Amino acid sequence: MMRPFDIFEHWSACKRKQDERAQRIASLPATYQYPLTSKDKEILDEDISDLVQDVQNGKKSAVDILRAYGKVAVKAHEKTNCLTEVMLQDAEGWITSADINLKGPLAGIPVSLKDSIHVGGFDTSVGYSCNVGKPLPVDGAIVRMLKDAGAVPFVKTALPVTLLSFESTNDVWGQCRNPHNTDYSPGGSTGGEGALLAFGGSRIGIGSDVAGSVRAPAHYSGCYSIRCSTGRWPKLGVNTSMPGQEGIASVFSPMARTLKDLTYFTRTFIQMQPWRYDQSVHPLAWRTAISTQYADQKVLKIGIMRTDNVVDPAPACARALDIAAQALRDQGHEVFDVSPPNPYEALVIASNLLNADGTKTFRSFFRTGESDDAGAREFGRYMRLPRIVKWFHWAWVKYIQRDEIWAGLLEHWHEKSAFENWQWVAKREAYKARFHDWWNGFGDRGDGMDFLLTPPNATPAVPHGGMSSAAAACGYTFVFNLLDYSAGIMPILHVDSVKDALAPEVEVRKMNGVARGAYKHYDSVKMNGLPVAVQLVGRRLEEEKVLAGMERLYAALEAKGLGYELLRVPEV
């Protein structure tokens, strides 16, 4: 609740946290400022499975591993402003005091965390100044699990103030930038993780996803992620901008610098039996048989969803999809175009459910003068207009501009009563049932497709502030939040200024309102070098299958000499 003079508290809290972060970095032991040693470089080049064995066998020290990644994380922060809470010195203490189980399956592995995850002794501000100066007394469930597994939480990372954006900016911590091009967003809402992982300052991170928030950063920044289904990953011990929101569930999920690390970490974390730490997690063990089945199956059936019927993918994203599809065909897989139940309908349902409170909840944490996210500000402002004004605007868009897509998103954009909200929940369930039946319709045995391959977004990363017009262009990820499907992101290529230029005949001004807002920022010359990914989708609770499918796609690309080139870890 805003108070007339809490703007002064807001300014003070923001300065306090930024000064505190700067002081924590400045006071790090001198070793964190030294150039990378040959031992550091060896550590940074190792997969986490090998690092774990080295720690357990006494060949490498967990402190040495922490310091190697800490050095690069500090450099990543200098370039991208990706860090929030800097916990490096505390992490060294956790290692030496045996708070961390160095016999566990993640022994000595530094893990970065989205700022919303509780770590005892540190704030969980979520970018709101009202949460500053309120350190949590104990670790949340995710952090307890990590320490029991031997992992070392060492930094927390940037996010947007509302958690409802593919950018990561707030007044408390500032603007997070893309390591490939600092004029662009690294994604959101887990954007700090995307920036840090892509730069090489971490190998493993954990974020949350309610509309694409671990997938958009992987696509924008060039790393790997999987959106897990609800009930597969703990969610206790976190802060959020929308407590109580259940229309579209937010899920915590992993991100990684490499696919091999993503698979190892996801498998290991689930093998830690997270249902013992959080009652909301299904007691569903890791199913090695499923991983093996899809690793060995000779021919996979893969449907290609080329458009969400709202914003056709820009040339760079369409090229990435074509490359991935052709690589799979060349391996002998059955690859075919599909048209799912209208994804636009899912976008309408999901957006109305996610904001059924009229945006009141996430706005309730703002102080006077606190900056809103560029996208959330626009849709929140429209939400609060008088209904009669919105009706006339909707009629203008629908009947005068003849923009059915934009009008359909605006039509019900108001706070919902419980009666109305339940009706939208019923629409969600009906859509999920139709999608389920559609998927099952492929194959002689009624067993459906194996995977669905889609773009993760219509465009590569947006420039800073771009979500003010592009916020509604999230259908490629949002539909799978509504369905609660497992969905993985794999980087494929980098934007090429020539190959990915818009054709002269493309007229952005004639597109629907959502597409215009996204394509407003598409410029292959300015975007040259930005990462572009694809999204591989399975169904609910099919994490093992999706990761196995990602590995098959990775191998298919490698066989053609088309493996994605990560950013090189800089010489610190």
N, C-alpha and C positions, 0 to 999 in steps of 0.2 A: 504494500500500500504506500503510495507516494505521500510525502509530507512536504509542506511548503519550502522548508529550508534544508532538506536532506541532500540537496545538491552539494553542499559543503562536505557532508559525510562521504558522498560518492567520490568527489575529487580526492579526498584524503585517503580513502581506501585504495583507489587505483594507484596513487603514488606510493603508498606503503608497499603494495605487492610488487610493483616494478622495482622499487629500491631493494626490497628483500631478495628478489631473484638476482639482481645485479650483484648484491653483496655475497650471496651464496656462491655465485660463479667466481667472483674475485677472490674469495677466501679458500678456494679449492687448493689442495696440496700442489706444490710446484710441479709434480709429475704430470698433472693434467694439462700443463702448458707446454710440456716438452714435445718436440717432433715425434712422429711415430717411429718406433724402433722396429727392427726386423722381427722381434717377437710379437709386437703389436700387429704388424702386417700379417703374420702367420695366423694370429687369432682371428683377425677380421676376414680372412679368406676361408675359414673353416665353417662347415655346416654345423648346426647346433648339435646334431647327433654325435659328431666327432668330438666337439668341445665337451659334451657331457662325459664321454668316455675318458677324455684326458683329465678332467677334474676328478672323476671317481678313481682313476688309476694313479693320481698324484703327479701326472706329467705337466699339468698346468694348474695355476692358482686361480681361484674364483676372483680374487682381488685384482690380479693382472688382467683378467678378461674384462672386468668392470672398468678398469682404468683405460683400457684400449678403446672400448666403446664410449666411455665418458669423454675422452679427448675429441672424438669425432662428433659426438652429440653437441658439445660446446661450439664447435665450428659450424655445425648445421644450424644451431640457434643464431649465430652471428649473421648467417646469410638469410635465414627464413623466419626468424622469430617463432620457432616451433615449440619451445619449452615453456611450461608454466612453473610447476613446482620442481625444483632441482634437489634431488635427494641423494646425491652421490656420496657425500661424507657419511650420511646416516646409513646408506647401504653398506659401506665398508664396515661400519659397526655391527650391522646385522650379521654379516658374514663371520666376523671374528668372535662374536658373542654366541654363535650357534643358534641364532634365531632362525637361520635358514638351514634346511636339511640337505647338506652337501652329499648325502648318499641317495638322494631322490632322483627321479627320472629326468629332471631338468637341471641337474646340479650345475650351479655356477652361471646359468644363462641369464644375462641382463634382459629384462622385459620392460618396455615402456608402456605407459598407461594413459588413456584418455583422461583429461582433467576431472571428469565426473566420477571416477572410481575412488572410493575411500581408502586412504592410507593413514594409519594411526599417527597422530602428531602433526598432520598437515591439513590445511584447508582443502575443501572441495568446493571451490567457488562457482564452477560452471560458468565463469565469465560474468557473474552478477556481483556487484560490489557489496550487496547486503550479506553475502556469504563470507566476506573477508574477516579474518580474525576469529574464526570459529573452528580451530583444528579438531579433527575427529579423535576421540579417545582411543579407539581401537581400529584395527584393520577390518575392512569388509571381507565378505566371503571369498571374492575373487583373489584378493591379496593373501588371505590365509592359505588358500589352496596353492598359490604360486610358491609361497615360502615353504610349505610342506613338501612340495615337489622339488625344492632346491633352487627355484628361479629367484632372481634378484631384481625386484622393482627398483628402478633407479632414476627415472624422470616421469613427470606427467606432461601432457601435451595439449596443444591449443585446440579450441573449438569455438563455434559461434555462440553468442549470448543466449539465443533461443533454442539451440540444438535443432533448428529447423532450416538448415541452409547448406548449400554446397560451397559455402565460403566459411572461413574460420577467423572471425574478427569480433573483438569486444573491447570495451573501455578498460577493463581491468588489465588485460595482457597485451592489447594492441592487435595488429594485423599480421596474420601468418601468411607467408609467401611460398610460391612454388619453387623448388630448387632448380628446375629446368629453366624457368623464366620468372623472375621475381615480380614482373608486372601482372602475373596471373595467380589465381587462387590455387592452393594445393588440394582443394576439395573440402567437404564438410559432411556431417559435422565432426568427423574424426580427422580433420585436416592436418593437425599437428603430427599425428602418426604417419600420414601419407608423406609429409615433407621429410620427417626424420628418417623413415625407412628408406625412402628413395635416395636420400643423401648418403646413407650408410652409417648413420649414428645409432642404429638399432637394427637387430635382425628380426625381433618379434615384438608385436604390439597388440593391445586389446582395445577395441572401441565398441560403439553401440550403433545400431542401425534401425531406424523407424521408417525411412523412405529411400534409403540408399547410402546411409552415412558411413559404412566401412567400404562400400563399393565405389561410390563416386571418388573418394580420395585415392583409391588404388588406380582407378582409371585416369584421373587428373594428374597424379604424381608418378605413376609408373612403378607399382609394386603389386603384390598378390593379396587377395582377401577372400573370405567365404562368409556369407551371411548364413548363420545357423538358424534352424527352426526354433521356435519357442519351446522351452523345456529341455534343450540340449546343453545349455550354458547357464551358469549362475547369473542372477540379476540382483541379489541382495547386496547391500553395502555400497550403494551408489547414490548420487544426487541426480536430479533431472529437472528440466524446466516445466514438466507437465506431469507431476505426480497424480496418480489415479487414472490417467488416460489409458483405456483398454480397447478402444475401437480398432486401433492398429497397434499391435504390441511392438514395443521396442525390445530388441534382443542384443545382448553383448556377444561379440564375435571376434575372432582373431584376424590379424593382418601380418604380413611377413615380407621380407626383402626378396626371398626366393620361394619357389613352389615347394621344393624339398623341405624347407624349414616349416612352411605352413602345414604340410601334411604331418610331419613329425610332431609339431607342437599340438595340433588339434587332436591327434590320436592320443598323445600322452596325457593331455589335460582331461579328456573324457575317461581315460583309464584310471585317473585319480578319483573316480566316483564322485562327481560334483554333487550328486543328490545327498551326500552325507553333510554337505556344507550349506545347502539351500533346498528347502522343501519344495520349491517350485520346479526343480529339475527332475525330469523323468528318470527312473532307475533303469536306464537303457545303456548297456555296456557297449564298448566299441566292437563292431561286428567285422572282424577280419575277413570272414567268408565273403561278405559283400565287396570289400575292397579287392579281394582276389578274383572274384567273378568278373568284375568290370575291367580289371587289369588284363585278364586272360581272354575275355570274350572276343572271338575273331572279328565279328562284324557288329558294329554298334549302329543303332537307328537314331539319327540325329536330325531333328527338325530345325529349320532356320526361320526365325521370326525377323523379317527384314524391316518392319515398321510397327510402331505402336498406334498407327492411325491418327496420330496427333502431330508429331514432328518427325518427318522422315530423317534418317541419319545423314549428317553432312558427309561430303566426299571422303574425308579422312576416316570416319567411323565406318562408312560403307566399305571402304577398301580393306580395313582390318577384318571385317566380317567375311569378305570374299576370300581373303588370304587364309583365314582359319578354316573356312568351309572347304576350300580346295585342298588344303593339306590333309584334311580328314578323308576326302574322296580318294586322294592319291594313296592312302593307306588301305583302301578297299571298303571303307565304311559306307553305309547307306545314308546319304545326306540329301535332304529334300526340303523345299520351301513349304511353310505351313501358315495358316491364318487362324490363330486362336480366337476364342470368344473375345469380342471386342475389348482390347486393352484400354481404350478410352473410357468405357463404362467403369472399369476398375479404378481409373484415375479419379473419376467423379465421386464414386462411392468412398474411396480411401481418403480423399481430401476433405470430404464432409464429415467423416468419422473422426479424423485426426484433430479437426478444429471444431468439434461439436460444441465446445464451451464458449465459442465466440472469441477465442484467443485470450480469454480472461486469465487463465491460469499462468501462462508464461509471462503475461504482462504484469501479474501481481507482484513479481519480484523486482520490478524496475524501481529505481529511485528517480527523483526529479533530475532531468538533464541527462539521464543515462541513454547512450546510443542504442538504437534497435538495429537488428540485422536488416540489410537492404531489402531482402525479399520479404521477410516477416513484416517489416514496416508497411509495405504496400498492401499485402493481403489483409493485414490486421486493420489498416485504415479503412479499406473497403468494407470489411466485416462490420465496422461500427457505424457506417452511414445509416440514416433512417431507411426503413424498408421501402417506403414509397419512392425515395430517390433511387434506390437500387433497382426497383422494378422498372422505372422509366429507362434507366441505363441499360438494363438487360433487354428491354424491348427494342431499344435503338440498335444494340449489337446484333440481335437476332433478326429483326425484320428490315432494318434499314441497311446495316452493313452486311447482313446475310452471312454472319460468321457463326455457324451452328456450334462449332467446337468451343469457342470462347464463351458463347452465351450459355452453353450447357454447364460449364464450370461455374459461372456466375449465378445461375438461376437459384440455387439453394444456399448461397453463401451468407448464412446468418446463424446466430446462436440457436441451438436445437433444444427443444423441451425433451424430457425423458421419453415421452410418447414418440416424438419425431426421431430421436436417436435410436430407439428400438426398431423403428421401421428401416433405418439405414443399416442396422446390424442384420436384419432379415435379408436385405438386398445383398449384403456381403456374403452371407451364407449361401444364397441362391447362386451367386456368381461362382463361388468356390465349387459348388456341386456341378455346375455346367462345365467348368474348366477340367474338373476331374474326369467327367464322362468323355469330354473331347480328347483328353490325353490317352485315355484307355482305348479310343477308337482306332489307334494305329496298331497294326500287327494282327496276324491270323489268330493268335491265342488270346486276344483282348488284353494283352499285357502292356500295350501302349508303346510310346517312344522310350528310348533310353534317356535322351537328353534333349533339351531345347537350347539353341545357341542364338544369342541376341546381341545387339549393341548394349553397352551399359548406360549410354546417354546419347542424345542426338549430336552433341558436339564434344570436342575436347574441352579442356579447362576454360572457365570464363575469366575475363579480366576482373580485377578488384572492383566491387560494386555491381558486377554484372547480374547478380541475382535479383536486382531491382526489377528487371524485365524477364529474366529466365527462370524464375522460381517455379513456375507451373510446368516447366519442361522436365519432369522427373518420372515420366510414366514407365520408362524401361526398367527402372528399379522398383518403383512404388508398387507395381502390380504384384510383385513376388512377396512384398510385405503383406499385402492383403491376403494372398494365397497361403502365406507362411511356408513358402518353398525354400529349400536350400539352394543358394546361388553363389557361384564363385567368379572371381574376376582375374583375368590373365592379361597382362600387357602384351601387345603384338608388334607395334611399330611406333615410329615418331612421325609427326606431321611433316609432310614434304610440301614446301611452298608452291611447287609446280604441279606435282601429281594430284594434290588435294585442293586445288583452286576450284571455286564455284564456277560452273559452266555459265557462259554469258547469257544463256536463255533463262536462267533461274531468276525469278522476280520475287524478292523477299517481301516487297510491299503487298503482293497479292496472296500471301500465305495467311493462315488463320492467326488469331492473336497470340496463341501460345507459341507457334512456330516463329512468328516474327520476333518475339521476345528473345528466343534462343539464337536465331540466325543473325540478329542484330550484331552479335559479337564474333561471328565466324569470319576469320580473315587468315587464310593459309600462310600468308607472308609473316604476319605478326606472330602466328602460332607455330611457326616453323620450329621443329624440334620437340614440341610438347608430346607426351606419351598418348597413345590410343590403345584401348583394351577391348576385349570381348567379354561377354558374360555367358557362362555355362550353367544351366539350371537343371536341377533334379526336382523331385517332389518333396513333400514334408518329411523331415527327419531322415534325409538321405545324404548326410554329410560324407559318409564313407564313399558312396557312389560318386558324388560330385567331385571329390578330390581325386578319385581314380580316373574319372573322365578328364579332368584337367591334366593329369599326368599323361594320358593318351594323346591329348591335343598337343601338349608340350613336346612329346616325342615326335609327333607328326611334323611339327614345325622344324624341329632340330634336324630331321631327316632331309629336309629341303634346304638346309642352311639358313633358316629364317628365325633362329632363336632371338629373343628380345635382348637388347644390349642395355644392361643396367648402367646408371650413372657410376662412374668410377669413384671409389672412396678417395677423397683428395689427400695429397701429402700434407699432413698437418704440421 
